[in-house]
Amino acid sequence: MGKVLIADDHPLVRDGLRTVVAVALDRCELFEASDLDEVVRIIDREGDFDLVLLDLNMPGNNGFAGLALLRARYPALPVVMVSAACDRQLVNEALRHGAAGFVPKSLARGMIAKALHQVLGGDVYVPDDLEDAPTQAPSGEDQEILRRIDTLTPQQRKVLELVVAGRLNKEIAYELDVTETTVKAHVSAILQKMRVFSRTQAVILANKVNFAPAPSAPQVSARAAAQ
């Protein structure tokens, strides 16, 4: 066995997963991260990993944004989502964004070990009690929110992602290498298209439908590329 990265912002959860992985996967090398930026730094530094266990609500992840980033940046890397919440819609979204499996934190340790072996064997893991469950269609309200988000341009979606992450306009401007005036224009357009009056309302709607950027190649600003 090679290398496994456990990414979760709760030390107790990491401890539990580390114990399971150490027992289930003999002689594997374990790494840990507490936010998405650290995940990327570790993967870039250490090279190929055999498996990443990624917490759904870890800082920087923003729903499935982190998963989308990892799938785009490291296409061959198996990423298993780990979450305290578990329902058919959530699992479907994880798989749609490229997850190699979905492991509830409430799952017994033996079942988590089974899930890891299944993923490493090339299969996708889904909890047994969800395999035959009917897919829950989005509510009419959720469908309307998704329809509004779909009207955003790629750059507006990126700005919305950063707004959901709690970034200020000046931070968004720095990350995207644009002016604050441009960011304000994007935010205004986003509010108009989503039919809300404030950033807070936009964030609430985005979180309601687990908004995440499309799983495409990550955008790199001119400033980041120069570093």
Secondary structure as GFF3:
##gff-version 3
##sequence-region A 1 227
A	DSSP	beta_strand	3	7	.	.	.	ID=ss1
A	DSSP	alpha_helix	11	24	.	.	.	ID=ss2
A	DSSP	beta_strand	29	33	.	.	.	ID=ss3
A	DSSP	alpha_helix	36	46	.	.	.	ID=ss4
A	DSSP	beta_strand	51	55	.	.	.	ID=ss5
A	DSSP	alpha_helix	65	73	.	.	.	ID=ss6
A	DSSP	beta_strand	79	83	.	.	.	ID=ss7
A	DSSP	alpha_helix	88	96	.	.	.	ID=ss8
A	DSSP	beta_strand	101	104	.	.	.	ID=ss9
A	DSSP	alpha_helix	109	120	.	.	.	ID=ss10
A	DSSP	alpha_helix	128	131	.	.	.	ID=ss11
A	DSSP	alpha_helix	140	150	.	.	.	ID=ss12
A	DSSP	alpha_helix	154	164	.	.	.	ID=ss13
A	DSSP	alpha_helix	169	176	.	.	.	ID=ss14
A	DSSP	alpha_helix	180	194	.	.	.	ID=ss15
A	DSSP	alpha_helix	199	208	.	.	.	ID=ss16
A	DSSP	alpha_helix	222	226	.	.	.	ID=ss17
###
